[in-house]
Amino acid sequence: MADLGRRFVAKIERDGGPLPPELAAAFASVPREAFVTDGFQRRDGTWALPGSAGFLESVYQDDVLVTKVAGGMPVSSSSQPSLMAIMLEALDVRPGQRVLEIGAGTGYNAALLRALGAEVTSVDVQEDVADRARAALERAGVDGVRVLAGDGYAGSPGETFARVIVTVGVSGLSPRWFEQVGDGLVVAPVEHAGTHPVLVARQVAAGDEERVVAQVVCSSGFMSAAGPLLARHPRSHPAPLAQSNGDRLDVVAPARWAGALEAARYRDLQYAAGVWHERATQMPLSGQSQNPLVLLDETGTGGAVILPDGSVLAGGEDPARYAREAKEVLDRWEATGRPSTGAWQIRMSLTDEPGTPIWYPAEWELRPRARSHGPS
C-alpha cells in the first residue's frame, strides 16, 4: 500500500501541483478501493468490479469514479483526486475542527478529512448513497465520521461547524450553512456559464447587515444537486446543451490567435464570458476535445460559439447580434489582461424564495494585480 500510495500522490501532484505534507499523507494512507467495492463505471460505459483486470490501477488514477447511474446519467461518484486536493487545501481544515460535508459520495472525501484530523458530519439526500458511504467508512476503519441521510440545504440543524465543504454542483449557497459555520469558510462548486467553479465563501458584517463574499479557487465540473440548491436565480445561465447545433453554425470570424488557448486558459475565457454575458454556457461540438463556450440565443437553438483559437461561429435567428457580442467578450478579455479564473472576487445576493432562499453570485470585480498577461 505504501508504494501504491506514493505513486498515487505523484499522479495527483502531476495534474494539480504540489500537495502540503499532511494532505499528501492523507491521500497516501486512505485506501480508495475500500470506497468502491461495488465497482464503478469506466469511461467507455462498462462497469469495473473488484478483482477485474486493471481494477486497482484504475482506482489509483487521478480520475473521477462514477459509482451510481440513474436513467443513463451519473448521480454519485468519487471525485477526481487532484480536484479534491484543491478543495481540501482551500478548506484549510485544522485538527479537531468540525466539518460539515454536503454530499457524501462514496465516503472517501470524508475519510481524507478525517485523516487531516477533522470531525466530520456528512449529509446526502440519497439514502442508499449515505448507507454505502457509512458502510465503506466502517470497512476502511475510519471513525469520527457521521453520515446522515437528509436534505443538504438544511445542513445539520442545531449544530455548529468550523468549515463546510460541498461536493455537488449547486446554484447557490444555503443560508443554513452560514448559520452553522458562523465566520468559518464554505467551499462549494457554484454554477457559472455551464460549469461549477469552486468558490471559497464567508459571511461578513457590513454595517447592520450580513454579506457573503467569495473568491474563485478553480474551474470544475460536478454532478448537480437537487431541490432548492439547484434553484434558478437572477444571474443563472442557461444549462449546457446536451447535443450540438454545430450543423447550423457558420464561421463568422477567423482565428484570433496563432495557436489555440490551452485548456486552463480557455476556461479562464469561459469564466469571464459568464461574468459579462448572461447567456454564456457550453455545448458539445464535433472535433473539439472540450465543450466550447457558446452565447446561446433566447430560443436555445442559435447564438455564437467562441472556439479556443478565438474564431467565432454563429447561427440561428440573429447570428449577427451574437457574433458581435462574442467579439465584444473577446475584446474585453484581452483589454482586461486575460484575467484568470482565480482573479475574480464575488459579492453574493440572497434570493427571496420563501423558506428556501440561496446566496448566489451577483457582482464581480477583478482583484488588483491579479490579471494575467501571459502567453496563450
Residue, then its C-alpha position, 0 to 999 in steps of 0.5 A: m500500500a505504501d508504494l501504491g500510495r506514493r505513486f498515487v500522490a505523484k499522479i495527483e501532484r502531476d495534474g494539480g501541483p504540489l500537495p502540503p505534507e499532511l494532505a499528501a499523507a492523507f491521500a497516501s494512507v486512505p485506501r480508495e478501493a475500500f470506497v468502491t467495492d461495488g465497482f464503478q463505471r469506466r469511461d467507455g460505459t462498462w462497469a469495473l468490479p473488484g478483482s477485474a483486470g486493471f481494477l486497482e490501477s484504475v482506482y489509483q488514477d487521478d480520475v473521477l469514479v462514477t459509482k451510481v447511474a440513474g436513467g443513463m446519467p451519473v448521480s454519485s461518484s468519487s471525485q477526481p483526486s487532484l480536484m479534491a486536493i484543491m478543495l481540501e487545501a482551500l478548506d484549510v481544515r485544522p485538527g479537531q475542527r468540525v466539518l460539515e460535508i454536503g454530499a457524501g459520495t462514496g465516503y472517501n472525501a470524508a475519510l481524507l478529512r478525517a485523516l487531516g484530523a477533522e470531525v466530520t458530519s456528512v449529509d446526502v439526500q440519497e439514502d442508499v448513497a449515505d448507507r454505502a458511504r457509512a458502510a465503506l467508512e466502517r470497512a476502511g476503519v475510519d471513525g469520527v465520521r457521521v453520515l446522515a441521510g437528509d436534505g443538504y440545504a438544511g445542513s445539520p440543524g442545531e449544530t455548529f461547524a468550523r468549515v463546510i465543504v460541498t461536493v455537488g454542483v449547486s446554484g447557490l449557497s444555503p443560508r443554513w450553512f452560514e448559520q452553522v459555520g458562523d465566520g468559518l469558510v464554505v467551499a462549494p462548486v457554484e454554477h457559472a456559464g455551464t460549469h461549477p467553479v469552486l468558490v471559497a465563501r464567508q459571511v461578513a458584517a457590513g454595517d447592520e447587515e450580513r454579506v457573503v463574499a467569495q473568491v474563485v479557487c478553480s474551474s470544475g465540473f460536478m454532478s448537480a444537486a437537487g431541490p432548492l440548491l439547484a434553484r434558478h436565480p437572477r444571474s443563472h445561465p442557461a444549462p449546457l446543451a446536451q447535443s450540438n447545433g454545430d450543423r447550423l453554425d457558420v464561421v463568422a470570424p477567423a482565428r484570433w490567435a496563432g495557436a489555440l488557448e490551452a485548456a486552463r486558459y480557455r476556461d479562464l475565457q469561459y469564466a469571464a464570458g459568464v461574468w459579462h454575458e448572461r447567456a454564456t454556457q457550453m455545448p458539445l461540438s464535433g472535433q473539439s476535445q472540450n465543450p466550447l463556450v457558446l452565447l446561446d440565443e433566447t430560443g436555445t437553438g442559435g447564438a455564437v460559439i467562441l472556439p479556443d483559437g478565438s474564431v467565432l461561429a454563429g447561427g440561428e435567428d440573429p447570428a449577427r447580434y451574437a457574433r458581435e457580442a462574442k467579439e465584444v467578450l473577446d475584446r474585453w478579455e484581452a483589454t482586461g489582461r486575460p484575467s484568470t479564473g482565480a482573479w475574480q472576487i464575488r459579492m453574493s445576493l440572497t434570493d427571496e424564495p420563501g423558506t428556501p432562499i440561496w446566496y448566489p453570485a451577483e457582482w464581480e470585480l477583478r482583484p488588483r494585480a491579479r490579471s494575467h498577461g501571459p502567453s496563450 
